[in-house]
Amino acid sequence: MERRGQLKELDRSFDLAYWQKQTPQARFDATWELIVHAYKVKGLDVHQLRLQRSVESFQSQAG
């Protein structure tokens, strides 16, 4: 996909249409790539990157 024009005349509709056509995996991969790039630019260790995981436990009440 491609669109041409002057920056002052372009809105975000092209960006939205492009990303909506992508698979969830492609969007995740692009997001992760940006995160890794941002860490490198800041001089941080990319090996420390992890996805946050929340764990909850549910128990039924006896009685």
HUQUIRA-V193388 format. One line per field, one symbol per residue. burial: 1 if it has 24 or more other ideal C-beta (glycine too) atoms within 12 Angstrom, else 0. Layout:
burial=???
//
This chain:
burial=000000000000000000000000000000000000000000000000000000000000000
//
